[in-house]
């Protein structure tokens, strides 16, 4: 890029000066509303594991190969690595993200079951995961469900029961070797339709329609994600986000005021105090028009006792079940967003027991441990491509990389 332009600098400065002009008024309104920073409790010793995930994608001429990884790190290290392949047509990026988050939830729940963790720390937010399903989910499930509700629900029940059996096998594998390094997404398993066909007539009705087959696989991937998240929420867990733009405090303080302003919370919190501590608040999602919802077939299953922990969240609205707070671990440090289902001194004490300087040590270690390096991933994919093409040259038409001449 060329050197910094004075006009660019002035444009940014004008925006910042405009926002700074609102700070004092908004700070006063927030304090009048009764919000304040709260001192942390004493640190508490405990067994804390942190989870993070990573993904890397390579778009080839006829297929998309990707890698997803998750780790849980505390007293020990648990690892879960998978290579996946999807066609380049339907919701690729969202499905790959969901695959990664499925592994994160699984390994977090496993760390509790296998290692006896008192607290699981997750990178990111819980609200972002459950506020609404991926945009494509209702579209892929609606036609299937409306066409034959009874048999479709039977299919989901059979699939969830299969996942329960696989869960125990994965747990045994992690207990023995602390590592899973093979594909575990059951929704894409080659013999899944034969398994389900023996338990429900629904599969026989759709198995010869490629669109219906693919839509069912995509929906089952989402069910698999919910199953893993439900396991994770079965114990004490806290989500800590580094990047966020929440404004619930400002919205609450300026409701019905002339001074209503579009401003993220963090600059106001920073103006109120720069000392360490936590700042509890409540979400006001309905004011933003965000609907917290699950697809109708999932709601039906929850009434039967499936996915109990997620069902508990949706009894009224997750905005009331999730307890958010802003946290700052050192004076003058960065403000993070934390979400949990039970914000209390014990949970805060456990987090403080593993925090150092501006961040939480296990989360920092998890982040560095899980990163998939592009060069290593490219080398791995090249090895797969070479092995396949060596077996049958016709595979090459699906496996060319269009950006290769530019690299």
N, C-alpha and C positions, 0 to 999 in steps of 0.2 A: 504493500500500500504506500501511497505518497505520504509525506509528512503531515502532521496534524493541521487541518485547516482552521483558521481563525473563526470562520463562519460556523463550522461544526461546534467549536468550543463555545461560542456565544449562544448557540441554540440550546446546548445542554445546560449552560449556566442560567438561561432564562427560565427553563423548566424548574431547576432546583431552587432559584430565588422565589418563584411563584409558590412552590410547595412550602418553603421555609416561612413564608409569610403567614401561613395558616397554623403553624406549629403551636404558638402560645395559646390561641383560642381553643384549639382542639385539646391541648393538654389540660386546660382549665375544665372543659366539659367532661373529659374522661375522669378527672379527679372528683368532680361534683357528682358523678354517677356512682362513686364509691369504689372504683377500681384502685388497686395499689399493688406494688411489689411486696412479696412476703419473704421473710427470712427462711433459708433452708433449715431443716432439722439436722441433727448430727449424722455423720456418715454411719452406715451400718454394714457389717460384714455379711457376706452371703455368697451363694454360688450363682453368678450372673454370666449368661451367655449372650453374645451379640451375633446377629445374622445380617448378611448382606448378599446381594446377588449381582450378576454381571451377564451381559449378552454381547454377541458379536455376529454379524450377518454378512453373508457374501451372496450377491445376486448373480446367478449364472444364467445362461441363455434359456434354459428350459426348466429350471428348478431353483429354489433358494435354500442354501445350506446355512445352518446357523449353529452356534454353540451357546448353551446357557449353563451357568454355574451358580451354586449357592454354598456358603460356608457358615458354620456356627462355631464360634471361638470363645473359649472361657478358660477353664483349667486344661482342656484338651481341644482338639480341632476335629470337627466333622466336616466332610466334603461330599458334594453331590454334583457330578458333571455329566452333561448329556450333549450329544450332537443330534440335531433334528433336520428334517427336510420337509418343505411344504411346497405346494404348487404356487405359482406366482399370481394367482387370481383372486383369492378371497381373504381379505382382512389380515394380511400377512403380519404387519408390524404389531398389531394388537394381539394376535395369537401368540407371537413370540414373547411379547411382554408378559402375557398371562402365564405362559410356560415357565418363565423365570420366577414370577411371583408364586406360582404353585410350589416350585422347589424351595423357595425361601420359607414359605409357611410350613412345608413338610419338615425341613431340617430344624426349624425352630421348635416345632412340637416334639420332634425326636430328641432334641437336646434336653428337653424337660423330662421325657420318659426314660431316656437312657442314662443321662448324666445327673438327673435329680436337680436340675436348675431351679433356683428360687424365682428367678426373673429372666425373661427373654426380652432382649432389646432388638427392635427392628429398625432398619433405616427406611425413612419415608413416613407416610401417614396411613392410618387405618381408614379415615374418612374417604381418602382418595380411592381406596380399593373397593369400598362398598356403597359409596353414595349412589351409584347407579351401575348397572351392568354395562359391559362394552356395548357401543351403539348398535352393533350388528346382532346381538343376542336375541332380542325380541323378534327381529325379522326372520332369523333362522329357525326359531322354535314355534312361532305362531301357527304357521300352516301345518306343521307336523302335529302339533297338539290339537288344533281345532278339527283336524281330519279324523282323529281317533283318540279321544282323551284317555279312555280307560287303558288301552294297550300302550299308549305312550308313557303313561305313568308307571305301568308295569315294567317297561324297559328301563326307566330311571331307577326304580327300586332294585332291579336286578344288577344294574351297573353300580349302585352305591354299595350293595352287598359284596360285589366283586372287589371294590376298592378296599373294603374293610379287611378282606382276606389278604390282599396284597400288602396292606399296611403292616401287618405282622411280619411278613417276609422281609420287607425293607428294614424294619426295626432290627431283626436278627442279623441282617447283612451289615448294618452300621455298627451293631454291638461287636461283631467279630472283627471287622477291618476298618471301621471309621470312614469308609469310603464307598460310594456307589458311583460307578463309572459306566453306565449303560442306560439305554432308553427305558423310561418308566411311565411314559404317558399312555395310560391304558386305552384312552379313547381312540388312539391310532394303531392299536395292536392288530396285527394281521388277522388273527382268528377271533376277534371280538364279536363280529356279527354271527359267527357260528355258535359262539357261547350264548349270546342273547337269543338267538333263534330257538334254542331249546327251552327257553323260559318265557317267551312272549311271541305272539303271532304278529306283532307290529313289524318286526324285521322282514318277514316274508312279504309284507305289503309294499315295502319301499326299496328292497335290496337291489332291484334291477333299474332303479331310477338314479343316475349318477348325482343329480342335484340334491335329491332327498338324502342320499347316503352321505354326501359331503356336509349338508346342513346338520344332520344328526351328529356326525363326528365333531363338528365345531361346537354344537351345544353341549355335548358330553365333555369336551375339554373345559368348558366353563363350569360344569357340575364338578369336575375333578378339582378345579381351582377352589370352589366353594367348600368341598370336602376337606381340603388341606387347611384352608383358613379356619374352618370350624374346629379342627383339631388344635390349631394354634391358640384359639381363643378359649381353650379349655383350662387355661391356667393364667398366672400373672404375666402380663406382657405390656410393654410400653413401646410406642413408636416415636422416633425422634427424627424430625425433618430439618435439613439444612437450607433448603430452598422452598419458599412459600410466599404467598402474597395475600394472606388473610387480612380482613378488615372488620371483623365482627365487633371488636371493641369500639372502633370509631363509629361504626353504624349504630351500635347501641347508644352511644353517648350523644349522637347528633340526631337521633330519631325525633321527628317533629320540631326540629330546630331550624332556624334560618341558616345557621352556619354549616349545614350538611355539606360534607366535602368528600370527594373521592381521594382517599389517602390510605395506604397500608398502615397497619397497626404499629409496626416496628419503629418508625421514626418518632412516633408519639411516646412509646414506651421508653425509648432511649432518652427523650427529653425529660421524662418524669424522674428517672434514676438511672445511673450507670453502675450501680452496685449489683453484686451477685444475688440471686434469689429466683423466685418463681412468681408468675403473674397469672392466676387462674381467671378464666372467663367461660362463657358459654357460646356455643354456636347458635346462629340464627339463620339456619339454612332456608327456611321458608320465605324469608324476606328477599332472598336472592333468586327465588323461583326454582331452586334445585329440588328435584323430586328424588326421595330415597325410595327405591323400589326394587323388587325382585320379579323375575318372570312368573307368570301365573302357575305353571307346573311346579316350580320350586315352592311357592306358597302352599300349594296343596300337600306336598310331601312334608313340609314343616309341621302342618297340622296333625300329621301322623307320627311325629316324633323324630323325623330325620333332621339332621343339621341343627341340633338343639341350640348350640351356642349362637349361631347366626340368627336363628329364630328369636332368641331372647333380645337381640339387638333391635329387631324389627317389630317388637310387640306394639310399640307406639311409633317412634321415629328414632333412628340412630343418632340424630343430633342431640337428643336428650340422654342417650346412653353413653356416648363418648364424652369423656371429660378432657378438655384441652387445657393447656397452660403454656405460656411462654417461659423459657428457662434461660438463665445466664449463669455459667459456672464460675466465672472470675469477674472481678470488678473491671468495668470497661470492655468486657468481652463481647463476643458474638451472641445474639439472641437466637435461640432455636425454638421450634414448635414441637411440643410433646403432646401425644394423645394416649390415653389409657382408659380403661373401664373402671378403674378404682384408684383415683388419685388420693394417696394418703402419705403419712410420714414414713411408714415402712418402705413403700415403693421408692419415694424420694431418697431415703437413706441408703437403700441398696444401690441406686444410681450414683449417688455421691461417693459411695465406697469404691467405685471403679472409675471415677472421673479424675482427670488431672489437667491442670491448666484450662484451656478453653473447651475441651471436648471429653468424650467418654472413651476411655482407652480400648475396651473390647470392640467398640464400633469402628474405631480407627484401624485396629488390627484386621478386623473382618474386611474392611474396604480394601486394604492393601493386599490381603490374601486372595481375594476373589477376582481381581481384575484379570480379564482375558486380554493378553497382549496381541495386537493386530498381526505382528510378524509371525508369532507362533501359530495363530489361528490360520493365517494364509498358508503357512507351510503344511499344517495338518490337512487343510482342504486340498492342497495340491497333491499330497500323498494319496488321499482318497481318490481324487480324479485320475491320477496316473495308474493306480491299481485297477480301477474300473475300466479305463480305456484299454489297458493292457489285456484285459479279459475279453473285451468286445469293443471294437473301434466305433460301433454305432452309438455308444453312449456319449461320445464326444459332442454330438449335436445338441445335447441337453446341458453340457457341462462347460461350455466356453464362457470366458470372462471378458465382457466387452470393454472394460477399462484397462485391460492388460497393456495395450500399446502406449497408454499414457503414463504408465508407472515404471 
